[in-house]
Amino acid sequence: MLLLALDTATPAVTVALHDGHDVIASSSQVDARRHGELLLPAIDRVLAEAGRTPDAVTGIVVGIGPGPRTPGCASA
């Protein structure tokens, strides 16, 4: 099992790979205005760090908030 976890519900873009027992690679960058630019490179970086390819991923886990960047949340 290889899970790709993504969270962009906060100002950080966080990506991790979990093998069913441990986190084997992770990345977190804080830049609330560049999530769209940072997410895919972070996925590529985490996969490369773990020596895995996208086809090895068996599941995707997504954080949905609540947080200041989730749909439906009012911003100040």
PDB file with SEQRES, HELIX, SHEET and CRYST1 records, atoms N, CA, C and O in Angstrom:
SEQRES   1 A   76  MET LEU LEU LEU ALA LEU ASP THR ALA THR PRO ALA VAL          
SEQRES   2 A   76  THR VAL ALA LEU HIS ASP GLY HIS ASP VAL ILE ALA SER          
SEQRES   3 A   76  SER SER GLN VAL ASP ALA ARG ARG HIS GLY GLU LEU LEU          
SEQRES   4 A   76  LEU PRO ALA ILE ASP ARG VAL LEU ALA GLU ALA GLY ARG          
SEQRES   5 A   76  THR PRO ASP ALA VAL THR GLY ILE VAL VAL GLY ILE GLY          
SEQRES   6 A   76  PRO GLY PRO ARG THR PRO GLY CYS ALA SER ALA                  
HELIX    1 AA1 HIS A   35  ALA A   50  1                                  16    
HELIX    2 AA2 PRO A   54  ALA A   56  5                                   3    
SHEET    1 AA1 4 VAL A  23  VAL A  30  0                                        
SHEET    2 AA1 4 ALA A  12  HIS A  18 -1                                        
SHEET    3 AA1 4 LEU A   3  ASP A   7 -1                                        
SHEET    4 AA1 4 GLY A  59  GLY A  63  1                                        
CRYST1    1.000    1.000    1.000  90.00  90.00  90.00 P 1           1          
ATOM      1  N   MET A   1       0.842  -1.171   0.000  1.00  0.00           N  
ATOM      2  CA  MET A   1       0.000   0.000   0.000  1.00  0.00           C  
ATOM      3  C   MET A   1       0.890   1.238   0.000  1.00  0.00           C  
ATOM      4  O   MET A   1       1.873   1.302   0.739  1.00  0.00           O  
ATOM      5  N   LEU A   2       0.546   2.215  -0.826  1.00  0.00           N  
ATOM      6  CA  LEU A   2       1.260   3.487  -0.852  1.00  0.00           C  
ATOM      7  C   LEU A   2       0.226   4.600  -0.978  1.00  0.00           C  
ATOM      8  O   LEU A   2      -0.424   4.756  -2.011  1.00  0.00           O  
ATOM      9  N   LEU A   3       0.093   5.366   0.098  1.00  0.00           N  
ATOM     10  CA  LEU A   3      -0.884   6.446   0.133  1.00  0.00           C  
ATOM     11  C   LEU A   3      -0.207   7.782  -0.100  1.00  0.00           C  
ATOM     12  O   LEU A   3       0.834   8.075   0.488  1.00  0.00           O  
ATOM     13  N   LEU A   4      -0.802   8.585  -0.959  1.00  0.00           N  
ATOM     14  CA  LEU A   4      -0.365   9.951  -1.198  1.00  0.00           C  
ATOM     15  C   LEU A   4      -1.331  10.858  -0.447  1.00  0.00           C  
ATOM     16  O   LEU A   4      -2.528  10.868  -0.734  1.00  0.00           O  
ATOM     17  N   ALA A   5      -0.817  11.615   0.511  1.00  0.00           N  
ATOM     18  CA  ALA A   5      -1.651  12.501   1.324  1.00  0.00           C  
ATOM     19  C   ALA A   5      -1.394  13.945   0.928  1.00  0.00           C  
ATOM     20  O   ALA A   5      -0.247  14.369   0.792  1.00  0.00           O  
ATOM     21  N   LEU A   6      -2.480  14.702   0.744  1.00  0.00           N  
ATOM     22  CA  LEU A   6      -2.406  16.102   0.330  1.00  0.00           C  
ATOM     23  C   LEU A   6      -3.234  16.953   1.276  1.00  0.00           C  
ATOM     24  O   LEU A   6      -4.331  16.561   1.674  1.00  0.00           O  
ATOM     25  N   ASP A   7      -2.707  18.123   1.638  1.00  0.00           N  
ATOM     26  CA  ASP A   7      -3.493  19.056   2.437  1.00  0.00           C  
ATOM     27  C   ASP A   7      -3.140  20.474   2.032  1.00  0.00           C  
ATOM     28  O   ASP A   7      -1.976  20.874   2.062  1.00  0.00           O  
ATOM     29  N   THR A   8      -4.163  21.229   1.654  1.00  0.00           N  
ATOM     30  CA  THR A   8      -3.987  22.641   1.321  1.00  0.00           C  
ATOM     31  C   THR A   8      -5.020  23.495   2.050  1.00  0.00           C  
ATOM     32  O   THR A   8      -5.336  24.596   1.598  1.00  0.00           O  
ATOM     33  N   ALA A   9      -5.547  23.007   3.165  1.00  0.00           N  
ATOM     34  CA  ALA A   9      -6.591  23.709   3.904  1.00  0.00           C  
ATOM     35  C   ALA A   9      -6.038  24.853   4.750  1.00  0.00           C  
ATOM     36  O   ALA A   9      -6.813  25.628   5.311  1.00  0.00           O  
ATOM     37  N   THR A  10      -4.747  24.973   4.850  1.00  0.00           N  
ATOM     38  CA  THR A  10      -4.102  26.035   5.614  1.00  0.00           C  
ATOM     39  C   THR A  10      -3.188  26.806   4.663  1.00  0.00           C  
ATOM     40  O   THR A  10      -3.154  26.484   3.475  1.00  0.00           O  
ATOM     41  N   PRO A  11      -2.461  27.788   5.126  1.00  0.00           N  
ATOM     42  CA  PRO A  11      -1.519  28.469   4.239  1.00  0.00           C  
ATOM     43  C   PRO A  11      -0.394  27.560   3.724  1.00  0.00           C  
ATOM     44  O   PRO A  11       0.334  27.939   2.806  1.00  0.00           O  
ATOM     45  N   ALA A  12      -0.254  26.388   4.297  1.00  0.00           N  
ATOM     46  CA  ALA A  12       0.801  25.446   3.875  1.00  0.00           C  
ATOM     47  C   ALA A  12       0.272  24.482   2.815  1.00  0.00           C  
ATOM     48  O   ALA A  12      -0.909  24.136   2.791  1.00  0.00           O  
ATOM     49  N   VAL A  13       1.174  24.066   1.954  1.00  0.00           N  
ATOM     50  CA  VAL A  13       0.922  22.976   1.011  1.00  0.00           C  
ATOM     51  C   VAL A  13       1.701  21.786   1.566  1.00  0.00           C  
ATOM     52  O   VAL A  13       2.931  21.810   1.607  1.00  0.00           O  
ATOM     53  N   THR A  14       0.990  20.756   1.988  1.00  0.00           N  
ATOM     54  CA  THR A  14       1.623  19.605   2.613  1.00  0.00           C  
ATOM     55  C   THR A  14       1.322  18.351   1.803  1.00  0.00           C  
ATOM     56  O   THR A  14       0.175  18.090   1.440  1.00  0.00           O  
ATOM     57  N   VAL A  15       2.374  17.578   1.524  1.00  0.00           N  
ATOM     58  CA  VAL A  15       2.260  16.342   0.760  1.00  0.00           C  
ATOM     59  C   VAL A  15       3.087  15.291   1.486  1.00  0.00           C  
ATOM     60  O   VAL A  15       4.184  15.583   1.962  1.00  0.00           O  
ATOM     61  N   ALA A  16       2.569  14.072   1.573  1.00  0.00           N  
ATOM     62  CA  ALA A  16       3.312  12.993   2.218  1.00  0.00           C  
ATOM     63  C   ALA A  16       2.996  11.665   1.549  1.00  0.00           C  
ATOM     64  O   ALA A  16       1.932  11.488   0.955  1.00  0.00           O  
ATOM     65  N   LEU A  17       3.931  10.741   1.656  1.00  0.00           N  
ATOM     66  CA  LEU A  17       3.718   9.359   1.228  1.00  0.00           C  
ATOM     67  C   LEU A  17       3.776   8.477   2.452  1.00  0.00           C  
ATOM     68  O   LEU A  17       4.669   8.611   3.289  1.00  0.00           O  
ATOM     69  N   HIS A  18       2.814   7.570   2.552  1.00  0.00           N  
ATOM     70  CA  HIS A  18       2.734   6.651   3.694  1.00  0.00           C  
ATOM     71  C   HIS A  18       2.635   5.236   3.146  1.00  0.00           C  
ATOM     72  O   HIS A  18       1.822   4.959   2.264  1.00  0.00           O  
ATOM     73  N   ASP A  19       3.462   4.345   3.670  1.00  0.00           N  
ATOM     74  CA  ASP A  19       3.495   2.975   3.143  1.00  0.00           C  
ATOM     75  C   ASP A  19       2.624   1.990   3.909  1.00  0.00           C  
ATOM     76  O   ASP A  19       2.748   0.778   3.732  1.00  0.00           O  
ATOM     77  N   GLY A  20       1.746   2.507   4.758  1.00  0.00           N  
ATOM     78  CA  GLY A  20       0.899   1.640   5.559  1.00  0.00           C  
ATOM     79  C   GLY A  20       1.415   1.468   6.974  1.00  0.00           C  
ATOM     80  O   GLY A  20       0.687   1.024   7.862  1.00  0.00           O  
ATOM     81  N   HIS A  21       2.701   1.829   7.182  1.00  0.00           N  
ATOM     82  CA  HIS A  21       3.303   1.753   8.511  1.00  0.00           C  
ATOM     83  C   HIS A  21       3.934   3.080   8.914  1.00  0.00           C  
ATOM     84  O   HIS A  21       3.821   3.506  10.063  1.00  0.00           O  
ATOM     85  N   ASP A  22       4.593   3.725   7.971  1.00  0.00           N  
ATOM     86  CA  ASP A  22       5.345   4.940   8.274  1.00  0.00           C  
ATOM     87  C   ASP A  22       5.215   5.957   7.148  1.00  0.00           C  
ATOM     88  O   ASP A  22       4.913   5.611   6.006  1.00  0.00           O  
ATOM     89  N   VAL A  23       5.451   7.223   7.496  1.00  0.00           N  
ATOM     90  CA  VAL A  23       5.615   8.259   6.482  1.00  0.00           C  
ATOM     91  C   VAL A  23       7.003   8.062   5.893  1.00  0.00           C  
ATOM     92  O   VAL A  23       7.996   8.080   6.620  1.00  0.00           O  
ATOM     93  N   ILE A  24       7.075   7.873   4.583  1.00  0.00           N  
ATOM     94  CA  ILE A  24       8.377   7.611   3.963  1.00  0.00           C  
ATOM     95  C   ILE A  24       8.959   8.838   3.273  1.00  0.00           C  
ATOM     96  O   ILE A  24      10.147   8.856   2.950  1.00  0.00           O  
ATOM     97  N   ALA A  25       8.153   9.854   3.043  1.00  0.00           N  
ATOM     98  CA  ALA A  25       8.635  11.118   2.492  1.00  0.00           C  
ATOM     99  C   ALA A  25       7.557  12.169   2.707  1.00  0.00           C  
ATOM    100  O   ALA A  25       6.364  11.866   2.696  1.00  0.00           O  
ATOM    101  N   SER A  26       7.996  13.413   2.905  1.00  0.00           N  
ATOM    102  CA  SER A  26       7.011  14.484   3.077  1.00  0.00           C  
ATOM    103  C   SER A  26       7.603  15.822   2.664  1.00  0.00           C  
ATOM    104  O   SER A  26       8.819  15.997   2.589  1.00  0.00           O  
ATOM    105  N   SER A  27       6.700  16.758   2.399  1.00  0.00           N  
ATOM    106  CA  SER A  27       7.086  18.109   2.023  1.00  0.00           C  
ATOM    107  C   SER A  27       6.028  19.063   2.537  1.00  0.00           C  
ATOM    108  O   SER A  27       4.834  18.768   2.472  1.00  0.00           O  
ATOM    109  N   SER A  28       6.461  20.205   3.049  1.00  0.00           N  
ATOM    110  CA  SER A  28       5.520  21.222   3.490  1.00  0.00           C  
ATOM    111  C   SER A  28       6.124  22.585   3.191  1.00  0.00           C  
ATOM    112  O   SER A  28       7.253  22.877   3.584  1.00  0.00           O  
ATOM    113  N   GLN A  29       5.359  23.415   2.492  1.00  0.00           N  
ATOM    114  CA  GLN A  29       5.787  24.766   2.156  1.00  0.00           C  
ATOM    115  C   GLN A  29       4.665  25.722   2.501  1.00  0.00           C  
ATOM    116  O   GLN A  29       3.505  25.462   2.179  1.00  0.00           O  
ATOM    117  N   VAL A  30       4.998  26.828   3.154  1.00  0.00           N  
ATOM    118  CA  VAL A  30       3.993  27.816   3.520  1.00  0.00           C  
ATOM    119  C   VAL A  30       4.055  28.970   2.516  1.00  0.00           C  
ATOM    120  O   VAL A  30       5.051  29.688   2.427  1.00  0.00           O  
ATOM    121  N   ASP A  31       2.973  29.126   1.771  1.00  0.00           N  
ATOM    122  CA  ASP A  31       2.802  30.241   0.846  1.00  0.00           C  
ATOM    123  C   ASP A  31       1.338  30.234   0.423  1.00  0.00           C  
ATOM    124  O   ASP A  31       0.961  29.573  -0.544  1.00  0.00           O  
ATOM    125  N   ALA A  32       0.532  30.967   1.149  1.00  0.00           N  
ATOM    126  CA  ALA A  32      -0.914  30.915   0.988  1.00  0.00           C  
ATOM    127  C   ALA A  32      -1.400  31.337  -0.395  1.00  0.00           C  
ATOM    128  O   ALA A  32      -2.538  31.043  -0.758  1.00  0.00           O  
ATOM    129  N   ARG A  33      -0.581  32.005  -1.156  1.00  0.00           N  
ATOM    130  CA  ARG A  33      -1.024  32.503  -2.459  1.00  0.00           C  
ATOM    131  C   ARG A  33      -0.517  31.670  -3.636  1.00  0.00           C  
ATOM    132  O   ARG A  33      -0.771  32.020  -4.788  1.00  0.00           O  
ATOM    133  N   ARG A  34       0.193  30.577  -3.366  1.00  0.00           N  
ATOM    134  CA  ARG A  34       0.780  29.826  -4.471  1.00  0.00           C  
ATOM    135  C   ARG A  34       0.474  28.334  -4.421  1.00  0.00           C  
ATOM    136  O   ARG A  34       1.246  27.536  -4.954  1.00  0.00           O  
ATOM    137  N   HIS A  35      -0.625  27.938  -3.799  1.00  0.00           N  
ATOM    138  CA  HIS A  35      -0.947  26.511  -3.700  1.00  0.00           C  
ATOM    139  C   HIS A  35      -0.961  25.835  -5.060  1.00  0.00           C  
ATOM    140  O   HIS A  35      -0.412  24.744  -5.218  1.00  0.00           O  
ATOM    141  N   GLY A  36      -1.583  26.473  -6.045  1.00  0.00           N  
ATOM    142  CA  GLY A  36      -1.666  25.885  -7.376  1.00  0.00           C  
ATOM    143  C   GLY A  36      -0.307  25.664  -8.012  1.00  0.00           C  
ATOM    144  O   GLY A  36      -0.116  24.704  -8.758  1.00  0.00           O  
ATOM    145  N   GLU A  37       0.626  26.535  -7.725  1.00  0.00           N  
ATOM    146  CA  GLU A  37       1.979  26.414  -8.265  1.00  0.00           C  
ATOM    147  C   GLU A  37       2.831  25.411  -7.501  1.00  0.00           C  
ATOM    148  O   GLU A  37       3.740  24.810  -8.074  1.00  0.00           O  
ATOM    149  N   LEU A  38       2.553  25.224  -6.228  1.00  0.00           N  
ATOM    150  CA  LEU A  38       3.413  24.405  -5.369  1.00  0.00           C  
ATOM    151  C   LEU A  38       2.990  22.946  -5.254  1.00  0.00           C  
ATOM    152  O   LEU A  38       3.827  22.087  -4.979  1.00  0.00           O  
ATOM    153  N   LEU A  39       1.716  22.650  -5.458  1.00  0.00           N  
ATOM    154  CA  LEU A  39       1.214  21.304  -5.180  1.00  0.00           C  
ATOM    155  C   LEU A  39       1.847  20.230  -6.063  1.00  0.00           C  
ATOM    156  O   LEU A  39       2.395  19.261  -5.536  1.00  0.00           O  
ATOM    157  N   LEU A  40       1.791  20.368  -7.374  1.00  0.00           N  
ATOM    158  CA  LEU A  40       2.342  19.323  -8.249  1.00  0.00           C  
ATOM    159  C   LEU A  40       3.854  19.145  -8.095  1.00  0.00           C  
ATOM    160  O   LEU A  40       4.319  18.006  -8.060  1.00  0.00           O  
ATOM    161  N   PRO A  41       4.645  20.229  -8.003  1.00  0.00           N  
ATOM    162  CA  PRO A  41       6.074  20.026  -7.746  1.00  0.00           C  
ATOM    163  C   PRO A  41       6.342  19.324  -6.411  1.00  0.00           C  
ATOM    164  O   PRO A  41       7.293  18.551  -6.295  1.00  0.00           O  
ATOM    165  N   ALA A  42       5.504  19.593  -5.405  1.00  0.00           N  
ATOM    166  CA  ALA A  42       5.677  18.922  -4.113  1.00  0.00           C  
ATOM    167  C   ALA A  42       5.396  17.427  -4.244  1.00  0.00           C  
ATOM    168  O   ALA A  42       6.099  16.609  -3.651  1.00  0.00           O  
ATOM    169  N   ILE A  43       4.379  17.072  -5.014  1.00  0.00           N  
ATOM    170  CA  ILE A  43       4.083  15.652  -5.253  1.00  0.00           C  
ATOM    171  C   ILE A  43       5.264  14.993  -5.958  1.00  0.00           C  
ATOM    172  O   ILE A  43       5.705  13.915  -5.559  1.00  0.00           O  
ATOM    173  N   ASP A  44       5.773  15.634  -7.001  1.00  0.00           N  
ATOM    174  CA  ASP A  44       6.940  15.093  -7.721  1.00  0.00           C  
ATOM    175  C   ASP A  44       8.137  14.921  -6.793  1.00  0.00           C  
ATOM    176  O   ASP A  44       8.825  13.901  -6.845  1.00  0.00           O  
ATOM    177  N   ARG A  45       8.388  15.922  -5.938  1.00  0.00           N  
ATOM    178  CA  ARG A  45       9.529  15.886  -5.020  1.00  0.00           C  
ATOM    179  C   ARG A  45       9.409  14.735  -4.021  1.00  0.00           C  
ATOM    180  O   ARG A  45      10.378  14.020  -3.765  1.00  0.00           O  
ATOM    181  N   VAL A  46       8.217  14.564  -3.463  1.00  0.00           N  
ATOM    182  CA  VAL A  46       8.000  13.500  -2.471  1.00  0.00           C  
ATOM    183  C   VAL A  46       8.142  12.123  -3.123  1.00  0.00           C  
ATOM    184  O   VAL A  46       8.755  11.226  -2.544  1.00  0.00           O  
ATOM    185  N   LEU A  47       7.589  11.952  -4.303  1.00  0.00           N  
ATOM    186  CA  LEU A  47       7.737  10.672  -5.006  1.00  0.00           C  
ATOM    187  C   LEU A  47       9.210  10.386  -5.313  1.00  0.00           C  
ATOM    188  O   LEU A  47       9.677   9.263  -5.124  1.00  0.00           O  
ATOM    189  N   ALA A  48       9.937  11.396  -5.782  1.00  0.00           N  
ATOM    190  CA  ALA A  48      11.360  11.212  -6.090  1.00  0.00           C  
ATOM    191  C   ALA A  48      12.166  10.885  -4.836  1.00  0.00           C  
ATOM    192  O   ALA A  48      13.034  10.011  -4.858  1.00  0.00           O  
ATOM    193  N   GLU A  49      11.875  11.590  -3.744  1.00  0.00           N  
ATOM    194  CA  GLU A  49      12.582  11.336  -2.478  1.00  0.00           C  
ATOM    195  C   GLU A  49      12.384   9.895  -2.016  1.00  0.00           C  
ATOM    196  O   GLU A  49      13.295   9.282  -1.460  1.00  0.00           O  
ATOM    197  N   ALA A  50      11.192   9.364  -2.251  1.00  0.00           N  
ATOM    198  CA  ALA A  50      10.885   7.995  -1.836  1.00  0.00           C  
ATOM    199  C   ALA A  50      11.307   6.965  -2.879  1.00  0.00           C  
ATOM    200  O   ALA A  50      11.223   5.761  -2.636  1.00  0.00           O  
ATOM    201  N   GLY A  51      11.764   7.440  -4.049  1.00  0.00           N  
ATOM    202  CA  GLY A  51      12.148   6.513  -5.108  1.00  0.00           C  
ATOM    203  C   GLY A  51      10.959   5.781  -5.704  1.00  0.00           C  
ATOM    204  O   GLY A  51      11.078   4.623  -6.104  1.00  0.00           O  
ATOM    205  N   ARG A  52       9.814   6.447  -5.765  1.00  0.00           N  
ATOM    206  CA  ARG A  52       8.582   5.840  -6.280  1.00  0.00           C  
ATOM    207  C   ARG A  52       8.086   6.617  -7.495  1.00  0.00           C  
ATOM    208  O   ARG A  52       8.496   7.753  -7.732  1.00  0.00           O  
ATOM    209  N   THR A  53       7.211   5.997  -8.246  1.00  0.00           N  
ATOM    210  CA  THR A  53       6.590   6.635  -9.399  1.00  0.00           C  
ATOM    211  C   THR A  53       5.090   6.781  -9.125  1.00  0.00           C  
ATOM    212  O   THR A  53       4.551   6.095  -8.257  1.00  0.00           O  
ATOM    213  N   PRO A  54       4.417   7.664  -9.855  1.00  0.00           N  
ATOM    214  CA  PRO A  54       2.982   7.861  -9.606  1.00  0.00           C  
ATOM    215  C   PRO A  54       2.158   6.587  -9.713  1.00  0.00           C  
ATOM    216  O   PRO A  54       1.167   6.439  -8.997  1.00  0.00           O  
ATOM    217  N   ASP A  55       2.538   5.673 -10.581  1.00  0.00           N  
ATOM    218  CA  ASP A  55       1.747   4.450 -10.722  1.00  0.00           C  
ATOM    219  C   ASP A  55       1.862   3.518  -9.518  1.00  0.00           C  
ATOM    220  O   ASP A  55       1.103   2.554  -9.414  1.00  0.00           O  
ATOM    221  N   ALA A  56       2.792   3.789  -8.612  1.00  0.00           N  
ATOM    222  CA  ALA A  56       2.930   2.986  -7.396  1.00  0.00           C  
ATOM    223  C   ALA A  56       1.913   3.397  -6.318  1.00  0.00           C  
ATOM    224  O   ALA A  56       1.674   2.646  -5.373  1.00  0.00           O  
ATOM    225  N   VAL A  57       1.323   4.572  -6.461  1.00  0.00           N  
ATOM    226  CA  VAL A  57       0.360   5.070  -5.472  1.00  0.00           C  
ATOM    227  C   VAL A  57      -0.927   4.254  -5.573  1.00  0.00           C  
ATOM    228  O   VAL A  57      -1.495   4.096  -6.654  1.00  0.00           O  
ATOM    229  N   THR A  58      -1.375   3.739  -4.428  1.00  0.00           N  
ATOM    230  CA  THR A  58      -2.585   2.912  -4.400  1.00  0.00           C  
ATOM    231  C   THR A  58      -3.795   3.650  -3.843  1.00  0.00           C  
ATOM    232  O   THR A  58      -4.924   3.177  -3.973  1.00  0.00           O  
ATOM    233  N   GLY A  59      -3.567   4.802  -3.227  1.00  0.00           N  
ATOM    234  CA  GLY A  59      -4.677   5.574  -2.688  1.00  0.00           C  
ATOM    235  C   GLY A  59      -4.262   7.016  -2.458  1.00  0.00           C  
ATOM    236  O   GLY A  59      -3.082   7.320  -2.284  1.00  0.00           O  
ATOM    237  N   ILE A  60      -5.249   7.894  -2.461  1.00  0.00           N  
ATOM    238  CA  ILE A  60      -5.010   9.313  -2.214  1.00  0.00           C  
ATOM    239  C   ILE A  60      -5.863   9.751  -1.039  1.00  0.00           C  
ATOM    240  O   ILE A  60      -7.058   9.463  -0.979  1.00  0.00           O  
ATOM    241  N   VAL A  61      -5.232  10.452  -0.107  1.00  0.00           N  
ATOM    242  CA  VAL A  61      -5.904  10.974   1.078  1.00  0.00           C  
ATOM    243  C   VAL A  61      -5.830  12.492   0.998  1.00  0.00           C  
ATOM    244  O   VAL A  61      -4.758  13.057   0.783  1.00  0.00           O  
ATOM    245  N   VAL A  62      -6.980  13.154   1.172  1.00  0.00           N  
ATOM    246  CA  VAL A  62      -7.030  14.605   1.028  1.00  0.00           C  
ATOM    247  C   VAL A  62      -7.621  15.232   2.277  1.00  0.00           C  
ATOM    248  O   VAL A  62      -8.710  14.861   2.714  1.00  0.00           O  
ATOM    249  N   GLY A  63      -6.898  16.182   2.850  1.00  0.00           N  
ATOM    250  CA  GLY A  63      -7.428  16.945   3.978  1.00  0.00           C  
ATOM    251  C   GLY A  63      -8.434  17.955   3.454  1.00  0.00           C  
ATOM    252  O   GLY A  63      -8.140  18.694   2.514  1.00  0.00           O  
ATOM    253  N   ILE A  64      -9.631  17.996   4.059  1.00  0.00           N  
ATOM    254  CA  ILE A  64     -10.670  18.902   3.574  1.00  0.00           C  
ATOM    255  C   ILE A  64     -11.011  20.005   4.575  1.00  0.00           C  
ATOM    256  O   ILE A  64     -11.992  20.726   4.391  1.00  0.00           O  
ATOM    257  N   GLY A  65     -10.227  20.139   5.609  1.00  0.00           N  
ATOM    258  CA  GLY A  65     -10.448  21.249   6.541  1.00  0.00           C  
ATOM    259  C   GLY A  65     -11.253  20.820   7.754  1.00  0.00           C  
ATOM    260  O   GLY A  65     -11.333  19.620   8.017  1.00  0.00           O  
ATOM    261  N   PRO A  66     -11.837  21.704   8.485  1.00  0.00           N  
ATOM    262  CA  PRO A  66     -11.977  23.104   8.122  1.00  0.00           C  
ATOM    263  C   PRO A  66     -10.659  23.857   8.260  1.00  0.00           C  
ATOM    264  O   PRO A  66      -9.795  23.501   9.061  1.00  0.00           O  
ATOM    265  N   GLY A  67     -10.537  24.875   7.478  1.00  0.00           N  
ATOM    266  CA  GLY A  67      -9.360  25.722   7.491  1.00  0.00           C  
ATOM    267  C   GLY A  67      -9.635  26.959   6.684  1.00  0.00           C  
ATOM    268  O   GLY A  67     -10.652  27.037   5.995  1.00  0.00           O  
ATOM    269  N   PRO A  68      -8.751  27.927   6.755  1.00  0.00           N  
ATOM    270  CA  PRO A  68      -9.006  29.196   6.072  1.00  0.00           C  
ATOM    271  C   PRO A  68      -9.003  29.090   4.557  1.00  0.00           C  
ATOM    272  O   PRO A  68      -9.453  30.021   3.889  1.00  0.00           O  
ATOM    273  N   ARG A  69      -8.518  28.000   3.991  1.00  0.00           N  
ATOM    274  CA  ARG A  69      -8.435  27.874   2.543  1.00  0.00           C  
ATOM    275  C   ARG A  69      -9.402  26.840   1.979  1.00  0.00           C  
ATOM    276  O   ARG A  69      -9.305  26.500   0.800  1.00  0.00           O  
ATOM    277  N   THR A  70     -10.317  26.337   2.773  1.00  0.00           N  
ATOM    278  CA  THR A  70     -11.249  25.330   2.274  1.00  0.00           C  
ATOM    279  C   THR A  70     -12.487  25.990   1.686  1.00  0.00           C  
ATOM    280  O   THR A  70     -12.894  27.058   2.144  1.00  0.00           O  
ATOM    281  N   PRO A  71     -13.088  25.373   0.684  1.00  0.00           N  
ATOM    282  CA  PRO A  71     -14.310  25.943   0.097  1.00  0.00           C  
ATOM    283  C   PRO A  71     -15.405  26.086   1.148  1.00  0.00           C  
ATOM    284  O   PRO A  71     -15.580  25.228   2.013  1.00  0.00           O  
ATOM    285  N   GLY A  72     -16.113  27.157   1.052  1.00  0.00           N  
ATOM    286  CA  GLY A  72     -17.227  27.377   1.966  1.00  0.00           C  
ATOM    287  C   GLY A  72     -16.856  28.127   3.226  1.00  0.00           C  
ATOM    288  O   GLY A  72     -17.735  28.551   3.976  1.00  0.00           O  
ATOM    289  N   CYS A  73     -15.575  28.296   3.469  1.00  0.00           N  
ATOM    290  CA  CYS A  73     -15.152  29.050   4.648  1.00  0.00           C  
ATOM    291  C   CYS A  73     -15.032  30.516   4.277  1.00  0.00           C  
ATOM    292  O   CYS A  73     -14.437  30.859   3.255  1.00  0.00           O  
ATOM    293  N   ALA A  74     -15.585  31.361   5.090  1.00  0.00           N  
ATOM    294  CA  ALA A  74     -15.499  32.782   4.824  1.00  0.00           C  
ATOM    295  C   ALA A  74     -14.117  33.303   5.171  1.00  0.00           C  
ATOM    296  O   ALA A  74     -13.517  32.880   6.160  1.00  0.00           O  
ATOM    297  N   SER A  75     -13.618  34.209   4.370  1.00  0.00           N  
ATOM    298  CA  SER A  75     -12.320  34.812   4.673  1.00  0.00           C  
ATOM    299  C   SER A  75     -12.544  36.226   5.182  1.00  0.00           C  
ATOM    300  O   SER A  75     -13.524  36.883   4.833  1.00  0.00           O  
ATOM    301  N   ALA A  76     -11.632  36.674   5.999  1.00  0.00           N  
ATOM    302  CA  ALA A  76     -11.763  38.002   6.597  1.00  0.00           C  
ATOM    303  C   ALA A  76     -11.354  39.079   5.629  1.00  0.00           C  
ATOM    304  O   ALA A  76     -11.401  40.262   5.966  1.00  0.00           O  
TER     305      ALA A  76                                                      
END                                                                             
